[in-house]
Amino acid sequence: MAQGNLKLKNKAPARVTKKQINPKKASPRVYKPKKGDLTANLAKTHHSKLVVDTEKLVSSRVGHLELLKGSRRQLEKANKKK
């Protein structure tokens, strides 16, 4: 007796797994100005702050420089204590 084709069941599709997404670490949010002149102003302010901090750091390490040690308020506070 001739045997017909076997009627095999279709296999269930393989389970699709999601890619692992590592959560993004929290970082300070940056608010970008929408206008060009504001961008320039922000950069100027940021740059001046960096310069002031660098001068303060250098002047605190080396005493003979002509830079002021600290801000005006810090100097006035030191003078009041004396």
Biopython code that builds the backbone (N, CA, C, O; Angstrom):
import numpy as np
from Bio.PDB.StructureBuilder import StructureBuilder

atoms = [
    (1, "MET", "N", (0.841, -1.167, 0.000)),
    (1, "MET", "CA", (0.000, 0.000, 0.000)),
    (1, "MET", "C", (0.893, 1.239, 0.000)),
    (1, "MET", "O", (1.829, 1.351, 0.792)),
    (2, "ALA", "N", (0.585, 2.157, -0.897)),
    (2, "ALA", "CA", (1.391, 3.375, -1.019)),
    (2, "ALA", "C", (1.062, 4.314, 0.119)),
    (2, "ALA", "O", (-0.087, 4.478, 0.529)),
    (3, "GLN", "N", (2.121, 4.918, 0.607)),
    (3, "GLN", "CA", (1.930, 5.827, 1.734)),
    (3, "GLN", "C", (1.976, 7.258, 1.212)),
    (3, "GLN", "O", (2.873, 7.605, 0.443)),
    (4, "GLY", "N", (1.036, 8.082, 1.612)),
    (4, "GLY", "CA", (1.005, 9.474, 1.178)),
    (4, "GLY", "C", (1.990, 10.330, 1.973)),
    (4, "GLY", "O", (2.668, 9.847, 2.880)),
    (5, "ASN", "N", (2.051, 11.608, 1.612)),
    (5, "ASN", "CA", (2.927, 12.528, 2.347)),
    (5, "ASN", "C", (2.485, 12.615, 3.795)),
    (5, "ASN", "O", (1.292, 12.610, 4.097)),
    (6, "LEU", "N", (3.469, 12.695, 4.692)),
    (6, "LEU", "CA", (3.141, 12.844, 6.104)),
    (6, "LEU", "C", (2.618, 14.252, 6.358)),
    (6, "LEU", "O", (3.167, 15.228, 5.846)),
    (7, "LYS", "N", (1.580, 14.348, 7.130)),
    (7, "LYS", "CA", (1.010, 15.659, 7.431)),
    (7, "LYS", "C", (1.608, 16.160, 8.742)),
    (7, "LYS", "O", (1.059, 15.940, 9.822)),
    (8, "LEU", "N", (2.750, 16.841, 8.618)),
    (8, "LEU", "CA", (3.427, 17.355, 9.806)),
    (8, "LEU", "C", (2.852, 18.708, 10.185)),
    (8, "LEU", "O", (2.488, 19.510, 9.325)),
    (9, "LYS", "N", (2.776, 18.947, 11.500)),
    (9, "LYS", "CA", (2.296, 20.255, 11.958)),
    (9, "LYS", "C", (3.389, 21.294, 11.741)),
    (9, "LYS", "O", (4.578, 21.003, 11.872)),
    (10, "ASN", "N", (2.970, 22.492, 11.413)),
    (10, "ASN", "CA", (3.947, 23.582, 11.310)),
    (10, "ASN", "C", (4.485, 23.896, 12.698)),
    (10, "ASN", "O", (3.740, 23.898, 13.678)),
    (11, "LYS", "N", (5.784, 24.160, 12.771)),
    (11, "LYS", "CA", (6.379, 24.488, 14.058)),
    (11, "LYS", "C", (5.940, 25.886, 14.464)),
    (11, "LYS", "O", (5.767, 26.772, 13.627)),
    (12, "ALA", "N", (5.764, 26.061, 15.770)),
    (12, "ALA", "CA", (5.414, 27.392, 16.277)),
    (12, "ALA", "C", (6.613, 28.318, 16.055)),
    (12, "ALA", "O", (7.760, 27.895, 16.193)),
    (13, "PRO", "N", (6.347, 29.570, 15.716)),
    (13, "PRO", "CA", (7.479, 30.481, 15.492)),
    (13, "PRO", "C", (8.311, 30.637, 16.769)),
    (13, "PRO", "O", (7.780, 30.580, 17.878)),
    (14, "ALA", "N", (9.612, 30.832, 16.597)),
    (14, "ALA", "CA", (10.509, 30.978, 17.745)),
    (14, "ALA", "C", (10.151, 32.241, 18.516)),
    (14, "ALA", "O", (9.733, 33.247, 17.943)),
    (15, "ARG", "N", (10.325, 32.161, 19.816)),
    (15, "ARG", "CA", (9.990, 33.310, 20.655)),
    (15, "ARG", "C", (10.981, 34.442, 20.392)),
    (15, "ARG", "O", (12.195, 34.240, 20.427)),
    (16, "VAL", "N", (10.461, 35.606, 20.133)),
    (16, "VAL", "CA", (11.318, 36.758, 19.865)),
    (16, "VAL", "C", (11.577, 37.469, 21.188)),
    (16, "VAL", "O", (10.644, 37.859, 21.890)),
    (17, "THR", "N", (12.846, 37.629, 21.513)),
    (17, "THR", "CA", (13.179, 38.320, 22.761)),
    (17, "THR", "C", (13.592, 39.747, 22.447)),
    (17, "THR", "O", (14.130, 40.041, 21.379)),
    (18, "LYS", "N", (13.332, 40.610, 23.390)),
    (18, "LYS", "CA", (13.699, 42.013, 23.204)),
    (18, "LYS", "C", (15.178, 42.196, 23.500)),
    (18, "LYS", "O", (15.761, 41.469, 24.305)),
    (19, "LYS", "N", (15.771, 43.172, 22.842)),
    (19, "LYS", "CA", (17.160, 43.491, 23.142)),
    (19, "LYS", "C", (17.219, 44.144, 24.511)),
    (19, "LYS", "O", (16.321, 44.897, 24.889)),
    (20, "GLN", "N", (18.276, 43.853, 25.248)),
    (20, "GLN", "CA", (18.412, 44.451, 26.573)),
    (20, "GLN", "C", (18.808, 45.911, 26.406)),
    (20, "GLN", "O", (19.780, 46.231, 25.723)),
    (21, "ILE", "N", (18.056, 46.770, 27.026)),
    (21, "ILE", "CA", (18.357, 48.201, 26.973)),
    (21, "ILE", "C", (18.770, 48.634, 28.365)),
    (21, "ILE", "O", (17.972, 48.597, 29.302)),
    (22, "ASN", "N", (20.012, 49.041, 28.493)),
    (22, "ASN", "CA", (20.481, 49.516, 29.785)),
    (22, "ASN", "C", (19.979, 50.934, 29.995)),
    (22, "ASN", "O", (20.078, 51.763, 29.090)),
    (23, "PRO", "N", (19.444, 51.227, 31.167)),
    (23, "PRO", "CA", (18.931, 52.580, 31.394)),
    (23, "PRO", "C", (20.057, 53.605, 31.337)),
    (23, "PRO", "O", (21.183, 53.346, 31.761)),
    (24, "LYS", "N", (19.724, 54.771, 30.803)),
    (24, "LYS", "CA", (20.716, 55.830, 30.660)),
    (24, "LYS", "C", (21.003, 56.430, 32.026)),
    (24, "LYS", "O", (20.086, 56.668, 32.813)),
    (25, "LYS", "N", (22.274, 56.673, 32.306)),
    (25, "LYS", "CA", (22.631, 57.252, 33.593)),
    (25, "LYS", "C", (22.138, 58.693, 33.650)),
    (25, "LYS", "O", (22.095, 59.393, 32.638)),
    (26, "ALA", "N", (21.771, 59.117, 34.845)),
    (26, "ALA", "CA", (21.278, 60.477, 35.021)),
    (26, "ALA", "C", (22.416, 61.454, 34.806)),
    (26, "ALA", "O", (23.519, 61.253, 35.315)),
    (27, "SER", "N", (22.157, 62.496, 34.064)),
    (27, "SER", "CA", (23.166, 63.519, 33.832)),
    (27, "SER", "C", (22.478, 64.873, 33.892)),
    (27, "SER", "O", (21.262, 64.966, 33.725)),
    (28, "PRO", "N", (23.250, 65.913, 34.128)),
    (28, "PRO", "CA", (22.612, 67.230, 34.198)),
    (28, "PRO", "C", (21.965, 67.586, 32.864)),
    (28, "PRO", "O", (22.556, 67.399, 31.801)),
    (29, "ARG", "N", (20.775, 68.087, 32.938)),
    (29, "ARG", "CA", (20.043, 68.426, 31.733)),
    (29, "ARG", "C", (20.596, 69.717, 31.147)),
    (29, "ARG", "O", (20.855, 70.672, 31.879)),
    (30, "VAL", "N", (20.775, 69.747, 29.842)),
    (30, "VAL", "CA", (21.318, 70.920, 29.172)),
    (30, "VAL", "C", (20.181, 71.605, 28.433)),
    (30, "VAL", "O", (19.531, 71.008, 27.574)),
    (31, "TYR", "N", (19.957, 72.843, 28.772)),
    (31, "TYR", "CA", (18.937, 73.632, 28.092)),
    (31, "TYR", "C", (19.634, 74.491, 27.048)),
    (31, "TYR", "O", (20.384, 75.406, 27.387)),
    (32, "LYS", "N", (19.386, 74.195, 25.788)),
    (32, "LYS", "CA", (20.064, 74.927, 24.730)),
    (32, "LYS", "C", (19.236, 76.146, 24.342)),
    (32, "LYS", "O", (18.034, 76.027, 24.101)),
    (33, "PRO", "N", (19.867, 77.318, 24.279)),
    (33, "PRO", "CA", (19.128, 78.506, 23.849)),
    (33, "PRO", "C", (18.758, 78.404, 22.370)),
    (33, "PRO", "O", (19.495, 77.833, 21.567)),
    (34, "LYS", "N", (17.615, 78.963, 22.035)),
    (34, "LYS", "CA", (17.115, 78.832, 20.676)),
    (34, "LYS", "C", (17.660, 79.909, 19.740)),
    (34, "LYS", "O", (17.616, 79.746, 18.521)),
    (35, "LYS", "N", (18.170, 80.997, 20.290)),
    (35, "LYS", "CA", (18.659, 82.092, 19.453)),
    (35, "LYS", "C", (20.181, 82.155, 19.511)),
    (35, "LYS", "O", (20.793, 81.816, 20.524)),
    (36, "GLY", "N", (20.775, 82.595, 18.412)),
    (36, "GLY", "CA", (22.228, 82.625, 18.300)),
    (36, "GLY", "C", (22.906, 83.560, 19.275)),
    (36, "GLY", "O", (23.945, 83.223, 19.843)),
    (37, "ASP", "N", (22.322, 84.746, 19.477)),
    (37, "ASP", "CA", (22.962, 85.715, 20.377)),
    (37, "ASP", "C", (22.947, 85.207, 21.816)),
    (37, "ASP", "O", (23.860, 85.498, 22.589)),
    (38, "LEU", "N", (21.915, 84.452, 22.175)),
    (38, "LEU", "CA", (21.877, 83.873, 23.516)),
    (38, "LEU", "C", (22.961, 82.815, 23.681)),
    (38, "LEU", "O", (23.548, 82.670, 24.753)),
    (39, "THR", "N", (23.216, 82.079, 22.605)),
    (39, "THR", "CA", (24.270, 81.062, 22.645)),
    (39, "THR", "C", (25.616, 81.715, 22.890)),
    (39, "THR", "O", (26.408, 81.245, 23.707)),
    (40, "ALA", "N", (25.870, 82.806, 22.175)),
    (40, "ALA", "CA", (27.143, 83.512, 22.329)),
    (40, "ALA", "C", (27.272, 84.065, 23.739)),
    (40, "ALA", "O", (28.344, 84.002, 24.341)),
    (41, "ASN", "N", (26.179, 84.606, 24.266)),
    (41, "ASN", "CA", (26.193, 85.176, 25.615)),
    (41, "ASN", "C", (26.455, 84.088, 26.650)),
    (41, "ASN", "O", (27.212, 84.296, 27.597)),
    (42, "LEU", "N", (25.835, 82.943, 26.470)),
    (42, "LEU", "CA", (26.014, 81.827, 27.389)),
    (42, "LEU", "C", (27.461, 81.342, 27.368)),
    (42, "LEU", "O", (28.045, 81.061, 28.415)),
    (43, "ALA", "N", (28.033, 81.247, 26.171)),
    (43, "ALA", "CA", (29.424, 80.806, 26.040)),
    (43, "ALA", "C", (30.360, 81.807, 26.705)),
    (43, "ALA", "O", (31.326, 81.422, 27.363)),
    (44, "LYS", "N", (30.069, 83.088, 26.530)),
    (44, "LYS", "CA", (30.905, 84.142, 27.116)),
    (44, "LYS", "C", (30.866, 84.058, 28.640)),
    (44, "LYS", "O", (31.902, 84.153, 29.299)),
    (45, "THR", "N", (29.680, 83.880, 29.193)),
    (45, "THR", "CA", (29.520, 83.777, 30.642)),
    (45, "THR", "C", (30.251, 82.556, 31.172)),
    (45, "THR", "O", (30.949, 82.627, 32.184)),
    (46, "HIS", "N", (30.087, 81.446, 30.487)),
    (46, "HIS", "CA", (30.723, 80.198, 30.916)),
    (46, "HIS", "C", (32.241, 80.335, 30.866)),
    (46, "HIS", "O", (32.947, 79.887, 31.769)),
    (47, "HIS", "N", (32.732, 80.958, 29.797)),
    (47, "HIS", "CA", (34.175, 81.126, 29.629)),
    (47, "HIS", "C", (34.747, 82.015, 30.723)),
    (47, "HIS", "O", (35.808, 81.722, 31.273)),
    (48, "SER", "N", (34.047, 83.097, 31.040)),
    (48, "SER", "CA", (34.546, 84.009, 32.075)),
    (48, "SER", "C", (34.576, 83.317, 33.434)),
    (48, "SER", "O", (35.487, 83.547, 34.229)),
    (49, "LYS", "N", (33.588, 82.476, 33.702)),
    (49, "LYS", "CA", (33.559, 81.735, 34.969)),
    (49, "LYS", "C", (34.750, 80.782, 35.053)),
    (49, "LYS", "O", (35.366, 80.650, 36.110)),
    (50, "LEU", "N", (35.073, 80.119, 33.942)),
    (50, "LEU", "CA", (36.225, 79.221, 33.921)),
    (50, "LEU", "C", (37.519, 79.978, 34.183)),
    (50, "LEU", "O", (38.388, 79.501, 34.913)),
    (51, "VAL", "N", (37.643, 81.158, 33.586)),
    (51, "VAL", "CA", (38.855, 81.966, 33.767)),
    (51, "VAL", "C", (38.990, 82.392, 35.219)),
    (51, "VAL", "O", (40.077, 82.319, 35.792)),
    (52, "VAL", "N", (37.894, 82.836, 35.814)),
    (52, "VAL", "CA", (37.921, 83.282, 37.212)),
    (52, "VAL", "C", (38.317, 82.127, 38.128)),
    (52, "VAL", "O", (39.154, 82.292, 39.016)),
    (53, "ASP", "N", (37.721, 80.971, 37.912)),
    (53, "ASP", "CA", (38.039, 79.809, 38.752)),
    (53, "ASP", "C", (39.495, 79.393, 38.606)),
    (53, "ASP", "O", (40.145, 79.036, 39.589)),
    (54, "THR", "N", (40.008, 79.441, 37.377)),
    (54, "THR", "CA", (41.404, 79.064, 37.144)),
    (54, "THR", "C", (42.342, 80.043, 37.836)),
    (54, "THR", "O", (43.317, 79.637, 38.468)),
    (55, "GLU", "N", (42.042, 81.344, 37.715)),
    (55, "GLU", "CA", (42.882, 82.356, 38.364)),
    (55, "GLU", "C", (42.870, 82.176, 39.873)),
    (55, "GLU", "O", (43.906, 82.300, 40.527)),
    (56, "LYS", "N", (41.705, 81.884, 40.421)),
    (56, "LYS", "CA", (41.584, 81.691, 41.862)),
    (56, "LYS", "C", (42.420, 80.496, 42.312)),
    (56, "LYS", "O", (43.103, 80.554, 43.334)),
    (57, "LEU", "N", (42.357, 79.418, 41.542)),
    (57, "LEU", "CA", (43.109, 78.209, 41.874)),
    (57, "LEU", "C", (44.613, 78.466, 41.823)),
    (57, "LEU", "O", (45.351, 78.070, 42.726)),
    (58, "VAL", "N", (45.057, 79.131, 40.761)),
    (58, "VAL", "CA", (46.487, 79.407, 40.604)),
    (58, "VAL", "C", (46.973, 80.344, 41.700)),
    (58, "VAL", "O", (48.048, 80.139, 42.265)),
    (59, "SER", "N", (46.185, 81.371, 42.002)),
    (59, "SER", "CA", (46.614, 82.348, 43.008)),
    (59, "SER", "C", (46.661, 81.734, 44.399)),
    (59, "SER", "O", (47.462, 82.146, 45.237)),
    (60, "SER", "N", (45.804, 80.748, 44.645)),
    (60, "SER", "CA", (45.833, 80.111, 45.965)),
    (60, "SER", "C", (47.052, 79.206, 46.112)),
    (60, "SER", "O", (47.537, 78.994, 47.223)),
    (61, "ARG", "N", (47.549, 78.671, 44.996)),
    (61, "ARG", "CA", (48.710, 77.775, 45.056)),
    (61, "ARG", "C", (50.022, 78.558, 45.074)),
    (61, "ARG", "O", (50.978, 78.162, 45.740)),
    (62, "VAL", "N", (50.063, 79.666, 44.342)),
    (62, "VAL", "CA", (51.293, 80.451, 44.236)),
    (62, "VAL", "C", (51.013, 81.810, 44.865)),
    (62, "VAL", "O", (50.162, 82.556, 44.380)),
    (63, "GLY", "N", (51.715, 82.131, 45.928)),
    (63, "GLY", "CA", (51.393, 83.342, 46.683)),
    (63, "GLY", "C", (51.877, 84.629, 46.066)),
    (63, "GLY", "O", (51.313, 85.684, 46.356)),
    (64, "HIS", "N", (52.911, 84.594, 45.217)),
    (64, "HIS", "CA", (53.510, 85.843, 44.755)),
    (64, "HIS", "C", (52.872, 86.392, 43.488)),
    (64, "HIS", "O", (53.353, 87.393, 42.956)),
    (65, "LEU", "N", (51.812, 85.778, 42.988)),
    (65, "LEU", "CA", (51.159, 86.318, 41.798)),
    (65, "LEU", "C", (50.337, 87.546, 42.161)),
    (65, "LEU", "O", (49.981, 87.749, 43.321)),
    (66, "GLU", "N", (50.044, 88.356, 41.164)),
    (66, "GLU", "CA", (49.312, 89.600, 41.397)),
    (66, "GLU", "C", (47.803, 89.378, 41.385)),
    (66, "GLU", "O", (47.031, 90.336, 41.333)),
    (67, "LEU", "N", (47.393, 88.149, 41.432)),
    (67, "LEU", "CA", (45.964, 87.850, 41.417)),
    (67, "LEU", "C", (45.416, 87.884, 42.832)),
    (67, "LEU", "O", (46.133, 87.610, 43.794)),
    (68, "LEU", "N", (44.160, 88.216, 42.949)),
    (68, "LEU", "CA", (43.522, 88.251, 44.263)),
    (68, "LEU", "C", (43.221, 86.839, 44.725)),
    (68, "LEU", "O", (42.816, 85.988, 43.933)),
    (69, "LYS", "N", (43.418, 86.602, 45.991)),
    (69, "LYS", "CA", (43.066, 85.292, 46.541)),
    (69, "LYS", "C", (41.606, 85.338, 46.971)),
    (69, "LYS", "O", (41.277, 85.928, 48.000)),
    (70, "GLY", "N", (40.752, 84.731, 46.202)),
    (70, "GLY", "CA", (39.339, 84.691, 46.556)),
    (70, "GLY", "C", (38.567, 85.846, 45.954)),
    (70, "GLY", "O", (39.132, 86.701, 45.272)),
    (71, "SER", "N", (37.268, 85.863, 46.211)),
    (71, "SER", "CA", (36.410, 86.918, 45.689)),
    (71, "SER", "C", (36.452, 88.127, 46.613)),
    (71, "SER", "O", (37.078, 88.093, 47.673)),
    (72, "ARG", "N", (35.788, 89.180, 46.205)),
    (72, "ARG", "CA", (35.768, 90.418, 46.989)),
    (72, "ARG", "C", (35.154, 90.165, 48.361)),
    (72, "ARG", "O", (35.654, 90.661, 49.371)),
    (73, "ARG", "N", (34.076, 89.396, 48.397)),
    (73, "ARG", "CA", (33.406, 89.123, 49.677)),
    (73, "ARG", "C", (34.307, 88.318, 50.608)),
    (73, "ARG", "O", (34.347, 88.566, 51.813)),
    (74, "GLN", "N", (35.028, 87.356, 50.045)),
    (74, "GLN", "CA", (35.937, 86.556, 50.866)),
    (74, "GLN", "C", (37.047, 87.426, 51.439)),
    (74, "GLN", "O", (37.443, 87.251, 52.591)),
    (75, "LEU", "N", (37.547, 88.359, 50.641)),
    (75, "LEU", "CA", (38.611, 89.249, 51.113)),
    (75, "LEU", "C", (38.099, 90.172, 52.217)),
    (75, "LEU", "O", (38.786, 90.387, 53.215)),
    (76, "GLU", "N", (36.891, 90.718, 52.042)),
    (76, "GLU", "CA", (36.317, 91.601, 53.063)),
    (76, "GLU", "C", (36.081, 90.839, 54.364)),
    (76, "GLU", "O", (36.314, 91.372, 55.448)),
    (77, "LYS", "N", (35.623, 89.608, 54.261)),
    (77, "LYS", "CA", (35.393, 88.787, 55.445)),
    (77, "LYS", "C", (36.705, 88.536, 56.185)),
    (77, "LYS", "O", (36.749, 88.587, 57.414)),
    (78, "ALA", "N", (37.767, 88.266, 55.437)),
    (78, "ALA", "CA", (39.077, 88.029, 56.047)),
    (78, "ALA", "C", (39.590, 89.292, 56.730)),
    (78, "ALA", "O", (40.204, 89.220, 57.794)),
    (79, "ASN", "N", (39.338, 90.454, 56.117)),
    (79, "ASN", "CA", (39.785, 91.724, 56.713)),
    (79, "ASN", "C", (39.016, 92.038, 57.992)),
    (79, "ASN", "O", (39.582, 92.609, 58.924)),
    (80, "LYS", "N", (37.739, 91.675, 58.051)),
    (80, "LYS", "CA", (36.941, 91.922, 59.257)),
    (80, "LYS", "C", (37.450, 91.091, 60.424)),
    (80, "LYS", "O", (37.458, 91.553, 61.566)),
    (81, "LYS", "N", (37.872, 89.872, 60.138)),
    (81, "LYS", "CA", (38.376, 88.995, 61.197)),
    (81, "LYS", "C", (39.666, 89.536, 61.798)),
    (81, "LYS", "O", (39.930, 89.332, 62.983)),
    (82, "LYS", "N", (40.477, 90.227, 60.988)),
    (82, "LYS", "CA", (41.760, 90.769, 61.465)),
    (82, "LYS", "C", (41.550, 91.991, 62.275)),
    (82, "LYS", "O", (42.514, 92.584, 62.759)),
]
sb = StructureBuilder()
sb.init_structure("model")
sb.init_model(0)
sb.init_chain("A")
sb.init_seg("    ")
for serial, (resi, resn, name, xyz) in enumerate(atoms, 1):
    if name == "N":
        sb.init_residue(resn, " ", resi, " ")
    sb.init_atom(name, np.array(xyz, "f"), 0.0, 1.0, " ", f" {name:<3s}", serial, name[0])
structure = sb.get_structure()
